[in-house]
Amino acid sequence: MAKEQVPDFFAEITRRMDRYGIDSRLRADILQCVAFHTSPAPGVLIGAMMVDYALELLGVSRGDRVHGVCETPKCLPDALQVIAHCTTGNNRLRIIPIGKFAITINTPSSGSEADGVRVYVDLGKLKKFPVIDAWYLNNPAFDKPTMKDRLLEEIFQAGRDILSWERVRVPVTGKRKWKSITCPSCGETVPDYLIVNGKCGSCGPLRYYEILK
């Protein structure tokens, strides 16, 4: 079996991290995020720095149990999954499609609320980094084929300098008790709280497929 080829972008990203003195812990996080995402997308690189910052602000270590909220489904959730181990599967990641590049991380709470930190890309701070600013605002002036390298360079140059944060409080939802209900339309079972107008979601408003015969 031939040795698996390592994509060139790993070497490229590593060189940039060397240039800007990225510490070993964040370096490992970034490379894992890039591998998970399968490309060094700018949003993933910034996302890794955001999660690293949020964990530090919250005062927790890698591997500690935390919950995360992501305000966009693009790129940023991957950093939360890889670094903070918040996933949709373990029910510790919530994605709210607000359209902001922001995350909130909090530790578990037995109460109805939990205190956490929200880290976000600060539009005011972006002005010091014109290429990131043009990319982030989807400005027509940003030409990906010719400006990609400059964008990556600015991201590592900027680091946390484009980020701001705030203390926040979020509601905590406990585990919901449920019972299994059989959908009268398709005959498959779902939790009772997911029944809509007497049917499961896929027989109603959440239907996304057509059965082929």
N, C-alpha and C positions, 0 to 999 in steps of 0.2 A: 504494500500500500504506500503510495507516494506521500511524502510529508506535506501536510496542509500548508498552503501558502498564506502568510500573514498579510492582510491588506496593507497597501502602502500608507493609508491614512493613519495607521497606528504609529508608524515611524514619524510621520509629519507632525502629528499631535504631540508626540514625545519630545521632538526637537523644540517645539514652541514652549512646552512646559519647562524644559531645561532653560530656555532663554529667559523666562520670567520667574524662575525660582519657585515653581509650584511645589508645595511640600509633599512628602511621600504619601501621606494619607489621602489627600485630595487627588493626587496624581493617580493613585490606584482606583479611586472612585470614578474619576473621569474616564479612564480606560475601560472600566467595567460597563459604564453607561453607554459608551460608544459601541462596545461589542454587543450589548443588549439591543441597542437601537439599530444596529447594523450600519451606521454611518456617523461621522462627526458633525451632526446637525448643530447649527449654532444654538438652537433652543435647548438641546441636550447639554451642551457645554455650560451654558449659563445656568441651566437647571441644576446641574451638579454643584455649582458654586452656591446656589441659593439654598439647597438642602444642607450642604456643609455648614453654611452660615447659620441657618435656622437651628440645627442641632446644637451648635456651640452656644447660641443665645439662650436656648432652652436649658442648657446645662446637662445634657444627656450624652451618653457614649454610644458608639456604634454597637448595634445589637440590642440596645434598650428598647422596650416596647413603646411605640408611639403611634399616634393616629395622624393622618394627614388629609388635608383638603387641598385640591388643586383647582384653580379657577379657569383652566383651559384644558382641553383634551389633547392639545398639540405638544408633543415632545416632553414637556415638563413632567407628566405623570411617570415617565420612565425613570427619571432621576429619583423620584420618591420611592418607586418600587425597588430599585437596585440598592440605593444607599440606606434608606430608612426602613426597608422591608414592609412598607405599607402597600398592600395590593388589594384589588377588588375582591380577590378570592378569599383573603383572610379578613375581609370586611373592615380593614383599617385604612382604606383609601376611598375618599369620596371625590368625584369629579363633578364640578359645577360649571357648565359651559358659559361662564360670564364673558369670557374673551379677554381677561386680564392675565398678564404673566405674573402670577402670584401664587404663593402657597401658604398654608397655615399648618403648623405642627403643634400637637399638644400631647401630654402624657395622659395615661388612662385616669379616669375619675369614677368614683362610686356614686357621685352625686349627679345632679341634673345638668351641671355645667363644668367646664374645664378651662383653665387658663392656658394660653399658648402664645406663640409668636407668629406673626404674619410677615413674610419677606416678599418684597415685590420690586420689579424693575421701575426705577424712578425716572419719569420722563424728563424732569429737570436736569438730573445728573447725566442723562444721555447726551446732552448738548456738547459735552466735552469730547465725545467720541462720535464724530459725524457719520462714519460708516455704519456703526451699530444703530445709530439713530435712524438713518435712512432705511436700513433693513427692517428695523422694528416697526416703523410707521408705514411699511409697505410703500415707500416713496418710489415713484417711477425712476428717480435718479439712481436708485440702487440697481446695478446691472450684475446679476449673479455670476455670469461667466468670467467677467473681468475683475470683479470686486470681492470674490469669495475669499481669496487669500488675505486681503486687507481686513476683511471682516473677522476672520479667525484670529489674526494678529491683534486686532483691537480688543477682542473678547479677553484674551489672556493678559493683555496690557491693562485692561480695566479691572479685571477681577471683581472684587466687591464694591468698587467705586461707582458702579451703576445701580447699586441696590440700596434700598431703605427698608426699615422694619418698624413694627409697632406691636405693643402688647395687646392681645385680644382675648375675649372670652367667647367660647362656643358652646352650644347646647349639646348635651350628651344623650343619645338614645340607647336605652338598654335593649337587651335581646327580646324580641317580640315572640310571645307564645302564639302558636298557630296549629291548625289542623289541616289535614289533606282533604282537598275537594276535587271530585272528578268533574271535568268540564263536560257538559251535556252535548257539546258540539263535536269535539274531537275524541273524547273518551280518555284523554290524558289527565294526570293529576297535577295540581299545583297547590301552593299554600293558599288558605282561604282569603288572606288579605290582598291577594293578587287577582282575585276574581273581579271582573269589570262587567257590570250589567248582566250578570249571570253566566259569563263566559270567561275563559282564560284570555290572556292578552293576545296570544297569537291567533285566536279566533275572533278577535275584536280589534281595538285600535293599535296594537303592537304587531300586527301581522306583517312579516317581512319576506315571505316566500310563497311560492305557488307549487303545489304538489303535482309532479309529473306522472302521467299515466301511460 
